């Protein structure tokens, strides 16, 4: 893990396209500002972990359903006049 010391208004740049700026420091809390392209996702760790757990649960649910269902057969060909 990289540790950096920054003051209010100072930034770090990640991969040439993400900027993290220290906006405010109040007691034990730090407010950070992020500038990043729209195709990048930035999430708080607790939200990220909840999404990952929900994805794992959904995948397990799909796997358990596919274990119960019979194998799908090819769709019958449609006849045209």
C-alpha positions as a LaTeX table, in Angstrom:
\begin{tabular}{lrrr}
\hline
Residue & $x$ (\AA) & $y$ (\AA) & $z$ (\AA) \\
\hline
Unk1 & 0.00 & 0.00 & 0.00 \\
Unk2 & 1.24 & 3.46 & $-0.88$ \\
Unk3 & 0.98 & 6.15 & 1.81 \\
Unk4 & 1.02 & 9.82 & 0.84 \\
Unk5 & 0.77 & 13.04 & 2.80 \\
Unk6 & $-1.37$ & 15.74 & 1.16 \\
Unk7 & $-2.71$ & 19.06 & 2.36 \\
Unk8 & $-6.09$ & 20.60 & 1.57 \\
Unk9 & $-6.20$ & 21.46 & $-2.12$ \\
Unk10 & $-3.39$ & 19.06 & $-3.05$ \\
Unk11 & $-3.99$ & 16.13 & $-5.39$ \\
Unk12 & $-2.62$ & 12.86 & $-6.64$ \\
Unk13 & $-3.00$ & 11.60 & $-10.21$ \\
Unk14 & $-3.62$ & 7.91 & $-10.93$ \\
Unk15 & $-3.01$ & 6.45 & $-14.42$ \\
Unk16 & $-3.06$ & 9.87 & $-16.09$ \\
Unk17 & $-6.86$ & 10.08 & $-15.89$ \\
Unk18 & $-7.95$ & 9.97 & $-12.23$ \\
Unk19 & $-7.32$ & 12.88 & $-9.90$ \\
Unk20 & $-7.95$ & 12.65 & $-6.15$ \\
Unk21 & $-7.95$ & 15.96 & $-4.26$ \\
Unk22 & $-8.07$ & 16.58 & $-0.51$ \\
Unk23 & $-11.05$ & 18.91 & $-0.16$ \\
Unk24 & $-11.52$ & 19.10 & 3.60 \\
Unk25 & $-10.11$ & 17.69 & 6.83 \\
Unk26 & $-12.36$ & 17.73 & 9.89 \\
Unk27 & $-11.28$ & 15.76 & 12.95 \\
Unk28 & $-10.79$ & 12.15 & 11.86 \\
Unk29 & $-12.69$ & 12.62 & 8.60 \\
Unk30 & $-11.22$ & 13.59 & 5.25 \\
Unk31 & $-13.34$ & 14.73 & 2.33 \\
Unk32 & $-11.86$ & 13.71 & $-1.02$ \\
Unk33 & $-12.82$ & 14.95 & $-4.45$ \\
Unk34 & $-12.46$ & 12.68 & $-7.49$ \\
Unk35 & $-12.16$ & 13.66 & $-11.13$ \\
Unk36 & $-12.34$ & 10.71 & $-13.51$ \\
Unk37 & $-13.67$ & 9.68 & $-16.93$ \\
Unk38 & $-17.30$ & 8.53 & $-17.11$ \\
Unk39 & $-16.28$ & 4.96 & $-18.00$ \\
Unk40 & $-14.55$ & 4.47 & $-14.62$ \\
Unk41 & $-16.46$ & 3.37 & $-11.55$ \\
Unk42 & $-15.56$ & 4.71 & $-8.10$ \\
Unk43 & $-17.27$ & 3.10 & $-5.11$ \\
Unk44 & $-16.82$ & 3.15 & $-1.35$ \\
Unk45 & $-15.34$ & $-0.19$ & $-0.23$ \\
Unk46 & $-18.45$ & $-1.23$ & 1.74 \\
Unk47 & $-20.67$ & $-0.62$ & $-1.31$ \\
Unk48 & $-18.24$ & $-2.48$ & $-3.59$ \\
Unk49 & $-18.16$ & $-5.48$ & $-1.23$ \\
Unk50 & $-21.97$ & $-5.55$ & $-0.98$ \\
Unk51 & $-22.29$ & $-5.53$ & $-4.79$ \\
Unk52 & $-19.73$ & $-8.34$ & $-5.09$ \\
Unk53 & $-21.62$ & $-10.45$ & $-2.52$ \\
Unk54 & $-24.93$ & $-9.85$ & $-4.29$ \\
Unk55 & $-23.32$ & $-10.86$ & $-7.60$ \\
Unk56 & $-21.97$ & $-14.07$ & $-6.06$ \\
Unk57 & $-25.39$ & $-14.86$ & $-4.57$ \\
Unk58 & $-27.11$ & $-14.22$ & $-7.92$ \\
Unk59 & $-24.59$ & $-16.43$ & $-9.75$ \\
Unk60 & $-25.09$ & $-19.22$ & $-7.21$ \\
Unk61 & $-28.86$ & $-18.90$ & $-7.62$ \\
Unk62 & $-28.59$ & $-19.21$ & $-11.40$ \\
Unk63 & $-26.33$ & $-22.25$ & $-11.03$ \\
Unk64 & $-28.77$ & $-23.94$ & $-8.64$ \\
Unk65 & $-31.71$ & $-23.27$ & $-10.97$ \\
Unk66 & $-29.81$ & $-24.65$ & $-13.95$ \\
Unk67 & $-29.12$ & $-27.83$ & $-11.93$ \\
Unk68 & $-32.88$ & $-28.35$ & $-11.52$ \\
Unk69 & $-34.02$ & $-27.56$ & $-15.06$ \\
Unk70 & $-33.80$ & $-30.14$ & $-17.82$ \\
Unk71 & $-31.36$ & $-29.39$ & $-20.63$ \\
Unk72 & $-32.88$ & $-27.00$ & $-23.14$ \\
Unk73 & $-33.70$ & $-28.38$ & $-26.55$ \\
Unk74 & $-33.29$ & $-26.50$ & $-29.76$ \\
Unk75 & $-36.24$ & $-24.32$ & $-30.67$ \\
Unk76 & $-38.45$ & $-25.84$ & $-33.34$ \\
Unk77 & $-38.02$ & $-24.43$ & $-36.79$ \\
Unk78 & $-40.83$ & $-22.18$ & $-37.97$ \\
Unk79 & $-42.58$ & $-23.14$ & $-41.18$ \\
Unk80 & $-43.27$ & $-20.44$ & $-43.72$ \\
Unk81 & $-45.89$ & $-20.71$ & $-46.42$ \\
\hline
\end{tabular}
